[in-house]
Amino acid sequence: MTYRGIVSNGVVLIEGDKPEEGTVVEVTPVGALTTSAQGLAGHPAVGIWKDRTDLPADTVEASKVLRQKLMERESE
């Protein structure tokens, strides 16, 4: 059976009927990547950052903020 879907922020959103939980599927891209989506800028993990309003736009600064939050103690 063939399922159609789109990739949004690194997650495949299946249209219509969905396979049972745990079903192994083969993903076949329909179109080629555009040049803007190639490389690190097109990586799904980078898309997670773009909609965050609580982080600086600069990814290096955002990484520093997240690292600082991770290192804080709960009592602080």
OpenMM code with the backbone's topology and positions (N, CA, C; nanometers):
from openmm import Vec3, app, unit

residues = "MET THR TYR ARG GLY ILE VAL SER ASN GLY VAL VAL LEU ILE GLU GLY ASP LYS PRO GLU GLU GLY THR VAL VAL GLU VAL THR PRO VAL GLY ALA LEU THR THR SER ALA GLN GLY LEU ALA GLY HIS PRO ALA VAL GLY ILE TRP LYS ASP ARG THR ASP LEU PRO ALA ASP THR VAL GLU ALA SER LYS VAL LEU ARG GLN LYS LEU MET GLU ARG GLU SER GLU".split()
positions = [
    Vec3(0.0838, -0.1168, 0.0000),
    Vec3(0.0000, 0.0000, 0.0000),
    Vec3(0.0893, 0.1244, 0.0000),
    Vec3(0.0448, 0.2289, -0.0659),
    Vec3(0.1195, 0.3537, -0.0734),
    Vec3(0.0500, 0.4599, 0.0105),
    Vec3(0.1264, 0.5264, 0.0951),
    Vec3(0.0767, 0.6369, 0.1761),
    Vec3(0.1405, 0.7645, 0.1252),
    Vec3(0.0619, 0.8703, 0.1173),
    Vec3(0.1156, 0.9986, 0.0743),
    Vec3(0.1227, 1.0907, 0.1954),
    Vec3(0.2246, 1.1747, 0.1961),
    Vec3(0.2389, 1.2694, 0.3050),
    Vec3(0.3406, 1.3751, 0.2707),
    Vec3(0.3571, 1.4691, 0.3620),
    Vec3(0.4558, 1.5745, 0.3446),
    Vec3(0.5440, 1.5795, 0.4684),
    Vec3(0.6628, 1.6356, 0.4531),
    Vec3(0.7547, 1.6508, 0.5654),
    Vec3(0.7432, 1.7942, 0.6150),
    Vec3(0.7163, 1.8095, 0.7444),
    Vec3(0.7064, 1.9410, 0.8058),
    Vec3(0.7940, 1.9418, 0.9298),
    Vec3(0.9011, 2.0223, 0.9276),
    Vec3(0.9951, 2.0314, 1.0399),
    Vec3(1.0519, 1.8950, 1.0777),
    Vec3(1.0808, 1.8135, 0.9783),
    Vec3(1.1435, 1.6845, 1.0031),
    Vec3(1.0480, 1.5732, 1.0413),
    Vec3(0.9177, 1.6004, 1.0409),
    Vec3(0.8173, 1.4996, 1.0760),
    Vec3(0.7316, 1.4727, 0.9529),
    Vec3(0.7108, 1.3442, 0.9204),
    Vec3(0.6270, 1.3080, 0.8062),
    Vec3(0.4813, 1.3089, 0.8510),
    Vec3(0.4020, 1.3932, 0.7864),
    Vec3(0.2586, 1.4004, 0.8134),
    Vec3(0.1861, 1.3232, 0.7037),
    Vec3(0.1278, 1.2095, 0.7408),
    Vec3(0.0634, 1.1222, 0.6433),
    Vec3(-0.0781, 1.1711, 0.6183),
    Vec3(-0.1153, 1.1770, 0.4906),
    Vec3(-0.2492, 1.2190, 0.4514),
    Vec3(-0.3386, 1.0955, 0.4403),
    Vec3(-0.4615, 1.1047, 0.4853),
    Vec3(-0.5579, 0.9950, 0.4719),
    Vec3(-0.5332, 0.8830, 0.5717),
    Vec3(-0.5601, 0.7573, 0.5281),
    Vec3(-0.5432, 0.6411, 0.6155),
    Vec3(-0.3988, 0.6296, 0.6614),
    Vec3(-0.3810, 0.5827, 0.7819),
    Vec3(-0.2470, 0.5703, 0.8390),
    Vec3(-0.2174, 0.4239, 0.8707),
    Vec3(-0.0903, 0.3835, 0.8597),
    Vec3(-0.0540, 0.2447, 0.8929),
    Vec3(-0.0648, 0.2218, 1.0437),
    Vec3(-0.0713, 0.0960, 1.0820),
    Vec3(-0.0770, 0.0617, 1.2242),
    Vec3(0.0514, 0.1054, 1.2939),
    Vec3(0.0423, 0.1316, 1.4236),
    Vec3(0.1579, 0.1714, 1.5038),
    Vec3(0.2675, 0.0665, 1.4920),
    Vec3(0.3897, 0.1105, 1.4653),
    Vec3(0.5043, 0.0207, 1.4564),
    Vec3(0.5285, -0.0381, 1.3187),
    Vec3(0.4455, -0.0022, 1.2202),
    Vec3(0.4631, -0.0527, 1.0846),
    Vec3(0.5889, 0.0064, 1.0222),
    Vec3(0.6733, -0.0780, 0.9656),
    Vec3(0.7940, -0.0319, 0.8975),
    Vec3(0.7542, 0.0122, 0.7572),
    Vec3(0.7968, 0.1330, 0.7204),
    Vec3(0.7635, 0.1863, 0.5888),
    Vec3(0.8899, 0.2287, 0.5156),
    Vec3(0.8805, 0.2375, 0.3848),
    Vec3(0.9904, 0.2865, 0.3018),
    Vec3(0.9511, 0.4244, 0.2517),
    Vec3(1.0373, 0.5217, 0.2742),
    Vec3(1.0093, 0.6594, 0.2327),
    Vec3(1.0779, 0.6861, 0.1003),
    Vec3(0.9995, 0.7306, 0.0025),
    Vec3(1.0523, 0.7620, -0.1293),
    Vec3(1.0194, 0.9077, -0.1605),
    Vec3(1.1214, 0.9954, -0.1622),
    Vec3(1.0952, 1.1357, -0.1953),
    Vec3(1.0464, 1.1497, -0.3388),
    Vec3(0.9510, 1.2393, -0.3593),
    Vec3(0.8950, 1.2590, -0.4924),
    Vec3(0.9789, 1.3568, -0.5733),
    Vec3(1.0161, 1.4693, -0.5113),
    Vec3(1.0907, 1.5712, -0.5849),
    Vec3(1.2307, 1.5873, -0.5290),
    Vec3(1.3160, 1.6524, -0.6061),
    Vec3(1.4522, 1.6783, -0.5611),
    Vec3(1.4524, 1.7954, -0.4632),
    Vec3(1.5531, 1.7990, -0.3763),
    Vec3(1.5675, 1.9095, -0.2841),
    Vec3(1.6051, 2.0358, -0.3601),
    Vec3(1.5535, 2.1483, -0.3121),
    Vec3(1.5957, 2.2745, -0.3719),
    Vec3(1.7309, 2.3118, -0.3136),
    Vec3(1.8014, 2.3999, -0.3790),
    Vec3(1.9351, 2.4368, -0.3312),
    Vec3(1.9289, 2.5036, -0.1951),
    Vec3(1.8198, 2.5736, -0.1624),
    Vec3(1.8105, 2.6398, -0.0328),
    Vec3(1.7898, 2.5394, 0.0805),
    Vec3(1.7399, 2.4209, 0.0496),
    Vec3(1.7133, 2.3216, 0.1537),
    Vec3(1.8302, 2.2249, 0.1728),
    Vec3(1.9332, 2.2372, 0.0907),
    Vec3(2.0462, 2.1463, 0.1022),
    Vec3(2.1437, 2.1961, 0.2073),
    Vec3(2.2209, 2.1047, 0.2629),
    Vec3(2.3203, 2.1420, 0.3626),
    Vec3(2.2590, 2.1565, 0.5005),
    Vec3(2.3305, 2.2201, 0.5891),
    Vec3(2.2876, 2.2345, 0.7274),
    Vec3(2.1593, 2.3155, 0.7403),
    Vec3(2.1404, 2.4156, 0.6580),
    Vec3(2.0212, 2.4999, 0.6673),
    Vec3(1.8934, 2.4214, 0.6407),
    Vec3(1.9019, 2.3135, 0.5650),
    Vec3(1.7842, 2.2328, 0.5356),
    Vec3(1.7643, 2.1167, 0.6304),
    Vec3(1.8509, 2.1025, 0.7285),
    Vec3(1.8410, 1.9921, 0.8237),
    Vec3(1.7159, 2.0096, 0.9101),
    Vec3(1.6382, 1.9014, 0.9348),
    Vec3(1.5157, 1.9124, 1.0132),
    Vec3(1.5358, 1.9717, 1.1531),
    Vec3(1.6474, 1.9443, 1.2157),
    Vec3(1.6701, 1.9953, 1.3513),
    Vec3(1.6803, 2.1471, 1.3531),
    Vec3(1.7265, 2.2059, 1.2440),
    Vec3(1.7374, 2.3513, 1.2379),
    Vec3(1.5983, 2.4127, 1.2309),
    Vec3(1.5047, 2.3459, 1.1665),
    Vec3(1.3679, 2.3965, 1.1568),
    Vec3(1.2996, 2.4093, 1.2912),
    Vec3(1.3417, 2.3298, 1.3876),
    Vec3(1.2828, 2.3360, 1.5207),
    Vec3(1.3099, 2.4723, 1.5836),
    Vec3(1.4218, 2.5328, 1.5533),
    Vec3(1.4621, 2.6598, 1.6138),
    Vec3(1.3861, 2.7785, 1.5567),
    Vec3(1.3445, 2.7731, 1.4326),
    Vec3(1.2971, 2.8927, 1.3639),
    Vec3(1.1700, 2.9533, 1.4230),
    Vec3(1.0832, 2.8734, 1.4814),
    Vec3(0.9579, 2.9255, 1.5346),
    Vec3(0.9635, 2.9577, 1.6836),
    Vec3(1.0759, 2.9389, 1.7473),
    Vec3(1.0884, 2.9665, 1.8906),
    Vec3(1.1046, 3.1159, 1.9126),
    Vec3(1.0153, 3.1739, 1.9892),
    Vec3(1.0232, 3.3170, 2.0182),
    Vec3(1.1012, 3.3447, 2.1460),
    Vec3(1.1293, 3.2410, 2.2243),
    Vec3(1.2003, 3.2601, 2.3511),
    Vec3(1.3515, 3.2499, 2.3361),
    Vec3(1.3999, 3.2294, 2.2142),
    Vec3(1.5432, 3.2163, 2.1898),
    Vec3(1.5911, 3.3245, 2.0936),
    Vec3(1.7177, 3.3647, 2.1061),
    Vec3(1.7735, 3.4613, 2.0095),
    Vec3(1.7732, 3.4031, 1.8680),
    Vec3(1.7688, 3.4893, 1.7691),
    Vec3(1.7680, 3.4447, 1.6296),
    Vec3(1.8997, 3.3780, 1.5907),
    Vec3(2.0103, 3.4231, 1.6491),
    Vec3(2.1414, 3.3655, 1.6213),
    Vec3(2.1492, 3.2273, 1.6860),
    Vec3(2.1786, 3.1240, 1.6067),
    Vec3(2.1790, 2.9870, 1.6593),
    Vec3(2.2869, 2.9648, 1.7639),
    Vec3(2.4000, 3.0353, 1.7527),
    Vec3(2.5060, 3.0202, 1.8523),
    Vec3(2.4580, 3.0743, 1.9866),
    Vec3(2.3953, 3.1913, 1.9838),
    Vec3(2.3431, 3.2503, 2.1067),
    Vec3(2.2294, 3.1650, 2.1631),
    Vec3(2.1445, 3.1120, 2.0763),
    Vec3(2.0348, 3.0256, 2.1209),
    Vec3(2.0902, 2.9007, 2.1888),
    Vec3(2.1972, 2.8452, 2.1336),
    Vec3(2.2607, 2.7278, 2.1929),
    Vec3(2.3148, 2.7604, 2.3315),
    Vec3(2.3738, 2.8798, 2.3455),
    Vec3(2.4258, 2.9213, 2.4763),
    Vec3(2.3133, 2.9340, 2.5786),
    Vec3(2.2003, 2.9912, 2.5373),
    Vec3(2.0863, 3.0070, 2.6279),
    Vec3(2.0350, 2.8697, 2.6722),
    Vec3(2.0191, 2.7788, 2.5774),
    Vec3(1.9703, 2.6450, 2.6115),
    Vec3(2.0678, 2.5709, 2.7024),
    Vec3(2.1978, 2.5849, 2.6746),
    Vec3(2.2990, 2.5203, 2.7575),
    Vec3(2.2928, 2.5756, 2.9002),
    Vec3(2.2753, 2.7079, 2.9142),
    Vec3(2.2661, 2.7699, 3.0457),
    Vec3(2.1431, 2.7196, 3.1214),
    Vec3(2.0306, 2.7086, 3.0512),
    Vec3(1.9085, 2.6567, 3.1148),
    Vec3(1.9279, 2.5131, 3.1615),
    Vec3(1.9998, 2.4345, 3.0837),
    Vec3(2.0262, 2.2956, 3.1189),
    Vec3(2.1142, 2.2858, 3.2435),
    Vec3(2.2094, 2.3777, 3.2571),
    Vec3(2.3051, 2.3730, 3.3675),
    Vec3(2.2494, 2.4311, 3.4972),
    Vec3(2.1395, 2.5069, 3.4912),
    Vec3(2.0829, 2.5665, 3.6121),
    Vec3(2.0278, 2.4593, 3.7045),
    Vec3(2.0394, 2.4861, 3.8319),
    Vec3(1.9774, 2.3985, 3.9307),
    Vec3(1.8324, 2.4397, 3.9498),
    Vec3(1.7506, 2.3458, 3.9937),
    Vec3(1.6094, 2.3768, 4.0128),
    Vec3(1.5894, 2.4795, 4.1228),
    Vec3(1.6803, 2.4869, 4.2190),
    Vec3(1.6655, 2.5804, 4.3304),
    Vec3(1.6987, 2.7238, 4.2908),
    Vec3(1.7589, 2.7446, 4.1732),
    Vec3(1.7994, 2.8796, 4.1307),
    Vec3(1.6858, 2.9517, 4.0650),
] * unit.nanometer
topology = app.Topology()
chain = topology.addChain("A")
for resn in residues:
    res = topology.addResidue(resn, chain)
    for name in ("N", "CA", "C"):
        topology.addAtom(name, app.Element.getBySymbol(name[0]), res)
